[in-house]
Amino acid sequence: MSTAARLTMPLGEAIFSLRAIRRLKADPIPDADLRDILEAAIRAPNGGNTQPWHFVVVKDAAQRAQLGTLYHAAWWAKRRDAGIHGPEDLPLHYQPAMRLADKFGQVPVMILVCATSKGPGARDR
């Protein structure tokens, strides 16, 4: 079955039923679903139709754990910049994001989007 045939939800339903959930299930992601996600992503509109990106799919558990450690450190570094030094300092609405940062390396797969050229949103560093 083609990706287009598998992705049949009406646009309005997709937009109005989407919820931000910062919990994860460690269930494996079928390769067919990953393919559909990537096929949809490469067709996403962008300025000049240039597709200035590459996708890196990380399925290896050890690599995901390492990236999770980096994400956790970066997440807390950003909070420290805001004067938050531990869970006890976090506003209540940050608690779900903190739990996600704690478990980020346990996701079943990561898709990293890597820009291949500078664009209007890019910053020199």
ZADO-1210 file (C-alpha; in nm, 4 decimals, padded with zeros to 6 digits):
<atoms>
<atom x="00.0000" y="00.0000" z="00.0000" code="MET" pos="1"/>
<atom x="00.1337" y="00.3431" z="-00.0883" code="SER" pos="2"/>
<atom x="00.2109" y="00.6072" z="00.1718" code="THR" pos="3"/>
<atom x="-00.0629" y="00.8308" z="00.0309" code="ALA" pos="4"/>
<atom x="-00.3154" y="00.5487" z="00.0674" code="ALA" pos="5"/>
<atom x="-00.2082" y="00.4852" z="00.4292" code="ARG" pos="6"/>
<atom x="-00.2308" y="00.8531" z="00.5303" code="LEU" pos="7"/>
<atom x="-00.6003" y="00.9195" z="00.4802" code="THR" pos="8"/>
<atom x="-00.7011" y="01.1304" z="00.7825" code="MET" pos="9"/>
<atom x="-00.8714" y="01.4546" z="00.6757" code="PRO" pos="10"/>
<atom x="-00.6546" y="01.7631" z="00.7342" code="LEU" pos="11"/>
<atom x="-00.9024" y="01.9267" z="00.9738" code="GLY" pos="12"/>
<atom x="-00.9181" y="01.6138" z="01.1874" code="GLU" pos="13"/>
<atom x="-00.5375" y="01.5953" z="01.1970" code="ALA" pos="14"/>
<atom x="-00.5061" y="01.9605" z="01.2989" code="ILE" pos="15"/>
<atom x="-00.7848" y="01.9745" z="01.5563" code="PHE" pos="16"/>
<atom x="-00.7211" y="01.6367" z="01.7188" code="SER" pos="17"/>
<atom x="-00.3431" y="01.6770" z="01.7640" code="LEU" pos="18"/>
<atom x="-00.2302" y="01.6889" z="02.1261" code="ARG" pos="19"/>
<atom x="00.1157" y="01.7567" z="02.2631" code="ALA" pos="20"/>
<atom x="00.1922" y="01.4506" z="02.4736" code="ILE" pos="21"/>
<atom x="00.5289" y="01.4362" z="02.6425" code="ARG" pos="22"/>
<atom x="00.5123" y="01.0707" z="02.7345" code="ARG" pos="23"/>
<atom x="00.6562" y="00.7940" z="02.5293" code="LEU" pos="24"/>
<atom x="00.5913" y="00.4330" z="02.4611" code="LYS" pos="25"/>
<atom x="00.8967" y="00.2189" z="02.4022" code="ALA" pos="26"/>
<atom x="00.7111" y="00.0087" z="02.1430" code="ASP" pos="27"/>
<atom x="00.9140" y="-00.0472" z="01.8256" code="PRO" pos="28"/>
<atom x="00.8191" y="00.1631" z="01.5238" code="ILE" pos="29"/>
<atom x="00.7527" y="-00.0539" z="01.2162" code="PRO" pos="30"/>
<atom x="00.9795" y="00.0215" z="00.9196" code="ASP" pos="31"/>
<atom x="00.6717" y="00.0858" z="00.7025" code="ALA" pos="32"/>
<atom x="00.5610" y="00.3611" z="00.9434" code="ASP" pos="33"/>
<atom x="00.9096" y="00.5164" z="00.9448" code="LEU" pos="34"/>
<atom x="00.9085" y="00.5135" z="00.5653" code="ARG" pos="35"/>
<atom x="00.5690" y="00.6867" z="00.5602" code="ASP" pos="36"/>
<atom x="00.6864" y="00.9517" z="00.8070" code="ILE" pos="37"/>
<atom x="00.9981" y="01.0228" z="00.6007" code="LEU" pos="38"/>
<atom x="00.8095" y="01.0234" z="00.2694" code="GLU" pos="39"/>
<atom x="00.5657" y="01.2783" z="00.4112" code="ALA" pos="40"/>
<atom x="00.8501" y="01.4879" z="00.5558" code="ALA" pos="41"/>
<atom x="01.0455" y="01.5097" z="00.2312" code="ILE" pos="42"/>
<atom x="00.7358" y="01.6462" z="00.0615" code="ARG" pos="43"/>
<atom x="00.6819" y="01.9189" z="00.3200" code="ALA" pos="44"/>
<atom x="00.6635" y="02.2664" z="00.1664" code="PRO" pos="45"/>
<atom x="00.9700" y="02.4860" z="00.1962" code="ASN" pos="46"/>
<atom x="01.1011" y="02.8054" z="00.0451" code="GLY" pos="47"/>
<atom x="01.2139" y="02.7583" z="-00.3124" code="GLY" pos="48"/>
<atom x="01.1266" y="02.3860" z="-00.2994" code="ASN" pos="49"/>
<atom x="01.4924" y="02.3205" z="-00.2181" code="THR" pos="50"/>
<atom x="01.4565" y="02.0495" z="00.0509" code="GLN" pos="51"/>
<atom x="01.7671" y="02.1741" z="00.2378" code="PRO" pos="52"/>
<atom x="01.7843" y="01.8792" z="00.4736" code="TRP" pos="53"/>
<atom x="01.8912" y="01.5234" z="00.5322" code="HIS" pos="54"/>
<atom x="01.7293" y="01.2844" z="00.7749" code="PHE" pos="55"/>
<atom x="01.9280" y="01.0557" z="01.0029" code="VAL" pos="56"/>
<atom x="01.7294" y="00.7680" z="01.1509" code="VAL" pos="57"/>
<atom x="01.8808" y="00.6370" z="01.4744" code="VAL" pos="58"/>
<atom x="01.7577" y="00.2910" z="01.5688" code="LYS" pos="59"/>
<atom x="02.0622" y="00.1681" z="01.7621" code="ASP" pos="60"/>
<atom x="01.9809" y="00.1649" z="02.1351" code="ALA" pos="61"/>
<atom x="02.3320" y="00.2671" z="02.2465" code="ALA" pos="62"/>
<atom x="02.3374" y="00.5660" z="02.0104" code="GLN" pos="63"/>
<atom x="01.9878" y="00.6732" z="02.1215" code="ARG" pos="64"/>
<atom x="02.1015" y="00.6505" z="02.4855" code="ALA" pos="65"/>
<atom x="02.4027" y="00.8734" z="02.4112" code="GLN" pos="66"/>
<atom x="02.1825" y="01.1284" z="02.2341" code="LEU" pos="67"/>
<atom x="01.9419" y="01.1107" z="02.5279" code="GLY" pos="68"/>
<atom x="02.2246" y="01.1972" z="02.7665" code="THR" pos="69"/>
<atom x="02.3187" y="01.4976" z="02.5507" code="LEU" pos="70"/>
<atom x="01.9569" y="01.6112" z="02.5259" code="TYR" pos="71"/>
<atom x="01.9108" y="01.5831" z="02.9025" code="HIS" pos="72"/>
<atom x="02.2232" y="01.7911" z="02.9672" code="ALA" pos="73"/>
<atom x="02.1176" y="02.0549" z="02.7122" code="ALA" pos="74"/>
<atom x="01.7634" y="02.0699" z="02.8522" code="TRP" pos="75"/>
<atom x="01.8905" y="02.1363" z="03.2054" code="TRP" pos="76"/>
<atom x="02.1528" y="02.3843" z="03.0803" code="ALA" pos="77"/>
<atom x="01.8716" y="02.5878" z="02.9227" code="LYS" pos="78"/>
<atom x="01.6741" y="02.5783" z="03.2494" code="ARG" pos="79"/>
<atom x="01.9836" y="02.6873" z="03.4476" code="ARG" pos="80"/>
<atom x="02.0160" y="02.9842" z="03.2105" code="ASP" pos="81"/>
<atom x="01.6666" y="03.0797" z="03.3278" code="ALA" pos="82"/>
<atom x="01.7603" y="03.0462" z="03.6966" code="GLY" pos="83"/>
<atom x="01.6092" y="02.7001" z="03.7432" code="ILE" pos="84"/>
<atom x="01.8548" y="02.4662" z="03.9154" code="HIS" pos="85"/>
<atom x="01.6532" y="02.1543" z="03.9909" code="GLY" pos="86"/>
<atom x="01.3087" y="01.9944" z="03.9737" code="PRO" pos="87"/>
<atom x="01.1996" y="02.1816" z="04.2844" code="GLU" pos="88"/>
<atom x="01.2490" y="02.5140" z="04.1002" code="ASP" pos="89"/>
<atom x="01.0462" y="02.4147" z="03.7952" code="LEU" pos="90"/>
<atom x="00.7044" y="02.5665" z="03.7373" code="PRO" pos="91"/>
<atom x="00.4368" y="02.2970" z="03.7294" code="LEU" pos="92"/>
<atom x="00.3837" y="02.3265" z="03.3531" code="HIS" pos="93"/>
<atom x="00.7506" y="02.2238" z="03.2967" code="TYR" pos="94"/>
<atom x="00.7090" y="01.8885" z="03.4735" code="GLN" pos="95"/>
<atom x="00.5989" y="01.6902" z="03.1619" code="PRO" pos="96"/>
<atom x="00.8901" y="01.8332" z="02.9606" code="ALA" pos="97"/>
<atom x="01.1316" y="01.7410" z="03.2405" code="MET" pos="98"/>
<atom x="01.0024" y="01.3827" z="03.2410" code="ARG" pos="99"/>
<atom x="01.0518" y="01.3698" z="02.8634" code="LEU" pos="100"/>
<atom x="01.4082" y="01.5008" z="02.9014" code="ALA" pos="101"/>
<atom x="01.4709" y="01.2297" z="03.1602" code="ASP" pos="102"/>
<atom x="01.3542" y="00.9529" z="02.9258" code="LYS" pos="103"/>
<atom x="01.4483" y="01.0969" z="02.5864" code="PHE" pos="104"/>
<atom x="01.7174" y="00.8345" z="02.5217" code="GLY" pos="105"/>
<atom x="01.4638" y="00.5546" z="02.5665" code="GLN" pos="106"/>
<atom x="01.2545" y="00.6395" z="02.2604" code="VAL" pos="107"/>
<atom x="01.2302" y="00.3505" z="02.0127" code="PRO" pos="108"/>
<atom x="01.3727" y="00.5540" z="01.7228" code="VAL" pos="109"/>
<atom x="01.5033" y="00.9070" z="01.6640" code="MET" pos="110"/>
<atom x="01.4811" y="01.1010" z="01.3407" code="ILE" pos="111"/>
<atom x="01.7326" y="01.3840" z="01.3275" code="LEU" pos="112"/>
<atom x="01.6698" y="01.6582" z="01.0729" code="VAL" pos="113"/>
<atom x="01.9997" y="01.8041" z="00.9536" code="CYS" pos="114"/>
<atom x="02.0018" y="02.1290" z="00.7560" code="ALA" pos="115"/>
<atom x="02.2250" y="02.1221" z="00.4499" code="THR" pos="116"/>
<atom x="02.2262" y="02.4941" z="00.3795" code="SER" pos="117"/>
<atom x="02.1653" y="02.8232" z="00.5515" code="LYS" pos="118"/>
<atom x="01.8216" y="02.9692" z="00.5272" code="GLY" pos="119"/>
<atom x="01.6247" y="03.2584" z="00.6716" code="PRO" pos="120"/>
<atom x="01.6001" y="03.0814" z="01.0091" code="GLY" pos="121"/>
<atom x="01.9666" y="02.9775" z="01.0238" code="ALA" pos="122"/>
<atom x="02.2068" y="03.1529" z="01.2579" code="ARG" pos="123"/>
<atom x="02.5830" y="03.1797" z="01.2282" code="ASP" pos="124"/>
<atom x="02.7631" y="03.0233" z="01.5235" code="ARG" pos="125"/>
</atoms>
